[in-house]
Amino acid sequence: MSKFMREFREFAVKGNAVDMAVGVIIGGAFGKIVTSIVNDIIMPPIGWLIGGVNFTELKLTLPAMAIGPETTAPATINYGNFIQTMIDFTIIALCVFMLVKGINKLSRKKQAAPAAPPAPPAPSAEEKLLAEIRDLLKQKDR
């Protein structure tokens, strides 16, 4: 049992597991913020523009079923909640996309920082000799 606990502790303390846990917690809080933005700021004006419709109240009511002497309550298909959830998802996906794009841009800048260009190689002995001959011929022509 102690080997299992040791392995679990090593797993739980690794950077990746801790980073993932922090990401999940922050993601949950971020989701609540976006849901509030959508429900409290974005959707009321949209509902007002289309005639005071609250998306979460949009539903299709199915007829009630009579089973014996009792009648069941009518079932509803709450497509308004689905529309609301899709808008939430779209906004969250857009925010995450912009965040990832920004992080990638920053990491590319770090990688793209050019290193100092390598110094040109020193001329070989043969090249030095040819340069001297060239210079002597230029002096002779003057």
Summary of the structure (lengths in Angstrom):
residues: 142
radius of gyration: 35.0
end to end distance: 94.6
largest distance: 125.1
contacts: 273
relative contact order: 0.06
helix: 71%
strand: 6%
